[in-house]
């Protein structure tokens, strides 16, 4: 992550397609990361511990199961249109 250049580098092993890439960060994200991510090393993770299990439990308790993995992306696209 390079906050001065406003990019995050995704390694191939973390990419859905298996290719590395640079992702541009919006100014608001850079501000949040500067405020709350101060002192983080590039190896640090931003997601809280056990995030996958916690996210699944939240969806279950909200009655949002089964969950399609593209739901949030499709919802955003629909509202954006």
Backbone bond lengths (Angstrom), bond angles and torsions (degrees), N, CA, C in turn:
res aa  C-N    CA-C-N  psi(-1)  N-CA   C-N-CA  omega(-1)  CA-C   N-CA-C  phi
1 X - - - 1.443 - - 1.524 107.15 -
2 X 1.307 115.29 131.24 1.459 121.23 177.89 1.522 107.79 -126.59
3 X 1.333 115.96 99.00 1.454 119.84 -176.12 1.523 112.03 -71.16
4 X 1.340 117.78 -27.44 1.464 119.22 177.71 1.529 110.65 -67.67
5 X 1.319 116.16 -38.31 1.474 120.92 177.96 1.525 112.19 -88.34
6 X 1.329 116.57 -8.12 1.476 123.75 179.13 1.529 112.42 60.90
7 X 1.345 116.29 47.55 1.462 121.35 177.95 1.529 110.83 -139.96
8 X 1.327 114.48 155.36 1.457 122.74 170.89 1.517 106.23 -121.22
9 X 1.326 116.42 132.59 1.457 120.85 177.10 1.524 108.51 -94.27
10 X 1.331 115.77 122.32 1.464 120.95 175.76 1.519 108.44 -97.18
11 X 1.314 115.25 125.67 1.457 119.92 178.01 1.528 109.57 -76.04
12 X 1.323 117.59 153.46 1.471 120.03 179.89 1.525 113.43 -53.77
13 X 1.318 117.71 -35.76 1.478 119.36 -177.68 1.528 112.41 -69.48
14 X 1.333 118.06 -15.69 1.465 121.89 179.38 1.525 112.52 -102.42
15 X 1.303 116.42 1.97 1.457 121.28 -176.00 1.520 111.16 -98.17
16 X 1.316 116.02 144.24 1.467 120.82 178.21 1.524 111.15 -62.67
17 X 1.320 116.76 -37.15 1.469 120.84 -176.05 1.521 113.61 -93.54
18 X 1.339 117.26 -5.11 1.458 119.89 178.63 1.522 114.29 85.19
19 X 1.319 117.66 8.71 1.458 121.30 177.95 1.522 110.33 -116.78
20 X 1.314 116.78 139.56 1.457 120.40 177.76 1.520 110.62 -74.14
21 X 1.313 116.41 157.21 1.465 119.65 177.63 1.523 109.79 -162.65
22 X 1.313 115.05 164.26 1.455 122.12 174.21 1.521 108.66 -101.67
23 X 1.313 116.23 134.59 1.455 121.75 179.40 1.525 107.94 -114.02
24 X 1.317 116.64 124.65 1.461 121.70 178.55 1.522 110.48 -71.94
25 X 1.324 115.60 142.57 1.457 121.42 178.64 1.523 109.81 -106.32
26 X 1.306 115.82 135.78 1.452 121.19 174.99 1.525 109.31 -71.91
27 X 1.327 118.01 152.94 1.471 120.83 -178.25 1.533 113.86 -53.89
28 X 1.327 117.71 -38.22 1.468 119.74 -179.49 1.531 110.86 -64.85
29 X 1.321 117.78 -35.84 1.464 121.23 178.60 1.521 109.96 -67.71
30 X 1.322 116.41 -41.84 1.462 120.64 178.22 1.535 109.87 -60.26
31 X 1.338 117.12 -42.84 1.466 120.17 178.72 1.525 111.62 -62.05
32 X 1.330 116.57 -44.02 1.468 120.54 179.55 1.524 110.84 -63.82
33 X 1.321 116.74 -44.20 1.461 119.38 -179.52 1.524 111.45 -66.35
34 X 1.312 117.66 -36.96 1.472 119.94 176.78 1.530 110.37 -64.79
35 X 1.339 115.84 -38.79 1.467 120.10 -177.46 1.531 111.95 -75.04
36 X 1.323 117.14 -47.34 1.462 120.53 -172.12 1.524 114.09 -102.63
37 X 1.308 117.94 -12.41 1.458 120.57 -178.13 1.515 112.80 -108.72
38 X 1.312 116.83 16.43 1.461 120.23 -178.59 1.516 110.55 -57.36
39 X 1.313 115.86 131.20 1.458 120.85 177.81 1.520 114.39 85.13
40 X 1.328 117.46 3.08 1.468 119.94 179.24 1.519 109.90 -73.56
41 X 1.311 115.11 142.27 1.461 119.43 173.49 1.529 107.58 -92.48
42 X 1.341 118.30 163.67 1.470 119.96 179.59 1.527 113.51 -59.77
43 X 1.324 117.65 -22.09 1.472 120.67 -179.30 1.525 112.54 -84.15
44 X 1.333 117.33 -14.64 1.463 120.73 -179.01 1.514 110.74 -66.61
45 X 1.324 115.08 148.10 1.458 121.27 177.73 1.518 109.10 -102.88
46 X 1.314 115.30 144.94 1.455 120.51 -179.18 1.529 110.75 -88.85
47 X 1.324 117.00 -34.35 1.467 120.84 -178.89 1.536 109.57 -66.20
48 X 1.337 117.49 143.47 1.463 119.74 179.49 1.528 111.45 -67.55
49 X 1.333 116.48 161.12 1.466 120.13 178.87 1.535 110.93 -57.84
50 X 1.296 115.98 145.09 1.478 122.94 177.26 1.528 111.70 58.34
51 X 1.331 117.40 30.83 1.465 120.36 -175.81 1.518 112.30 -58.42
52 X 1.309 119.05 -42.65 1.470 121.26 -177.50 1.524 110.54 -58.76
53 X 1.327 117.32 -46.65 1.462 120.85 -179.69 1.530 110.99 -67.33
54 X 1.333 116.79 -40.46 1.462 120.24 -179.96 1.523 110.95 -65.18
55 X 1.328 118.12 -41.41 1.463 123.14 179.73 1.523 110.00 -64.49
56 X 1.319 117.17 -41.65 1.467 121.12 178.69 1.536 109.96 -63.51
57 X 1.330 117.40 -43.59 1.460 121.41 179.74 1.530 110.96 -64.07
58 X 1.331 117.28 -41.08 1.469 120.60 177.48 1.525 111.33 -60.74
59 X 1.330 116.74 -43.97 1.472 119.78 179.26 1.521 110.96 -64.19
60 X 1.324 115.95 -40.89 1.468 120.17 -179.91 1.528 110.61 -63.02
61 X 1.341 117.04 -47.26 1.465 121.26 -179.42 1.527 112.27 -65.27
62 X 1.328 116.86 -28.25 1.468 121.06 178.99 1.522 112.15 -84.49
63 X 1.336 116.95 -2.97 1.458 120.14 -179.48 1.517 113.13 75.81
64 X 1.321 116.29 26.59 1.466 120.84 -177.83 1.524 111.92 -104.66
65 X 1.304 116.52 37.09 1.463 120.75 177.60 1.519 107.75 -115.73
66 X 1.300 121.14 142.32 1.465 124.97 -1.31 1.530 110.97 -71.16
67 X 1.313 115.82 156.88 1.461 123.31 -175.76 1.512 109.73 -114.64
68 X 1.314 116.32 125.14 1.469 120.38 174.32 1.521 107.57 -86.93
69 X 1.306 117.68 134.00 1.462 121.28 -173.32 1.530 113.38 -63.48
70 X 1.310 118.52 -21.81 1.466 120.71 -178.42 1.532 113.03 -96.73
71 X 1.316 117.80 8.82 1.457 121.02 -174.77 1.527 112.86 -56.11
72 X 1.329 117.37 -48.97 1.467 119.44 -177.26 1.523 111.49 -65.42
73 X 1.322 117.31 -40.63 1.465 120.50 179.91 1.525 110.47 -64.96
74 X 1.323 117.02 -43.53 1.465 120.63 -179.41 1.531 110.92 -67.87
75 X 1.332 116.91 -38.38 1.459 119.94 177.83 1.522 110.30 -63.00
76 X 1.342 116.17 -44.92 1.462 119.55 177.92 1.529 110.30 -58.38
77 X 1.321 116.69 -46.58 1.459 120.38 -178.24 1.530 111.50 -61.46
78 X 1.331 116.38 -40.86 1.461 120.30 179.37 1.522 111.49 -63.31
79 X 1.327 116.49 -47.01 1.466 119.93 -179.80 1.531 110.45 -67.05
80 X 1.312 117.29 -35.71 1.464 121.11 -179.71 1.539 110.83 -63.29
81 X 1.333 115.72 -40.55 1.467 119.37 177.63 1.516 110.44 -63.67
